[in-house]
Amino acid sequence: MQMSFKKCLPFLLIATSSIFAGNTVQCAPQCPKEYIGPYGQSLDVGIQYAWFAFTSPPDFTGSTIGAMARVTYQVPDQLFGQMRFAYNNGSLWSTQATSRNTDTYFDFLGGYCFNLNSQWTVTPYIGLGFDFITDNKAAYTDGITQVPAIKLHYQTDYAVAGFETRYSWCKWSIAGQFEWLPSFNQYLTISNLDGSAWNMHWNSNYAIRIPVSYKISKCVWLEVAPFYRYFAIGSSDVLGLPERNMNQVGAFAALRFFL
């Protein structure tokens, strides 16, 4: 009996060590060495909040809420492409009147994702964007005259030149996105003057975002990003309209589904 136990003892030790080794690997998983971070082909959908400020007399400010969506292809050392959409709607207030505003824009981007190491990438890109703003002002009095209600529609076509730098580790990723948005076409239409449109003076705009992402599952990431967007709507000498600058400060939260 002793001989049998002694003969079996080495096999028992090997089996026991194998079990504990397997448990150790499961309890301390290793991060992959390549392409750490939210890379691949993804569909992103989310909600966003923005504080709007129109800096022209009278100044209008207020909160807006909306939605955003993106389709992205981003893999280190490959071409980068993205289509994105954002929509915000809310009431703005001044000392004299109220205004109902919507802002909708579409961006189409292309570039290249440079892989600096297993955790850090830099992606420069260029593209085109189209912004549509509706400014629905209620009637008000300035203390002397009655100003009637008016609905203004602004359209701005602009170029995009920007870059993203991203650092990722295990299930986390943080990025900085910086964009210059020079406009090359701006015009205004007024609802009660059908068929009329006025060209506006062109301007330079810019945007900054700081996305922070967390991997929820194999194919789903949660991304939260504070942002600032400056948009100069332009002025019109013909209509006697001063330049109107739109400032947006807010954040969006999105789920990124990797396909």
Secondary structure by P-SEA (a helix, b strand, c coil): caaaaaaaaaaaaaaaaaaaaaaaaaaccccccccccccccccccccbbbbbbbccccbbbbcccccccbbbbbbccbbbbbcbbbbbbbbbbcccbbbbbbbbbcccbbbbbbbccccbbbbbbcbbbbbbbbbbccccccccccccbbbbbbbbbbbbbbbbbbbbccccccbbbbbbbbbcccbbbbcccccbbbbccccccbbbbbbbbbbccccbbbbbbbbbbbbcccccccccccbbbbbbbbbbbbbbbcc
